[in-house]
């Protein structure tokens, strides 16, 4: 993949097996805290991967002990001095990065290996699936530094995952949610005792075994139908997706493979 040939300052990106790209936030000395450079690089990487037909799943994790500790407070001193438009520009830069990750046409799995705080929580929430390692922990740290938990999509995404009451309690207190509780609440899909990236790779293998078009249009329907206002609108979107996919040679291949009792060979066209 040509996108992976580029060197990044804050990220590592590698295709570890066919179709599976692991993106590692790479500032371990700062617990992978976010900077403007990281926001720009996340957006650039996402847009690059969007053009790679060979990319089927993206796994997002952190280097060292943390997943992501949120915005780097070493850069936060200047925030109060920014004018209104300057702060809006700062917010939109960060929001574009997370939106680009969430909008990838392929599934994104967050392999949360350690702390996911503030913007790190928001980044994990932007993934389609979250897996937690034994050291994973989550907190909406915004209120602890004088900011709102309505930041980078957290208020929208977390509410839809676990409901408004539980979201309110976590966001108003800023308390830490350990991995086991995160699984119980539904913040993460599963927890494990070992290597969370290995768990994510095993899940990615199951996804890659399916038709690329089927997975991509499934993601599109799931995300879009979170935002529509009616059952009828959801059905309309789903109907269009199914109609498109029956025009793909992958469906005929899947049916032939089923009848012949073999594994299908998908083209992704």
WOKA-V198555 format. One record per helix or strand. SS is the DSSP state (H for helix, E for strand). FROM is the first residue (numbers start at 1). LEN is the number of residues. If there is no record, write none. Layout:
# WOKA-V198555
SS:FROM:LEN ; SS:FROM:LEN
This chain:
# WOKA-V198555
H:2:4 ; E:11:7 ; E:20:6 ; H:28:3 ; E:34:1 ; H:36:15 ; E:57:6 ; E:68:1 ; E:71:1 ; H:73:9 ; H:84:19 ; E:107:6 ; E:115:3 ; H:119:8 ; E:129:4 ; E:137:3 ; H:141:5 ; H:154:9 ; H:164:10 ; E:177:2 ; H:179:7 ; E:190:2 ; H:196:13 ; H:212:13 ; H:231:15 ; H:249:12
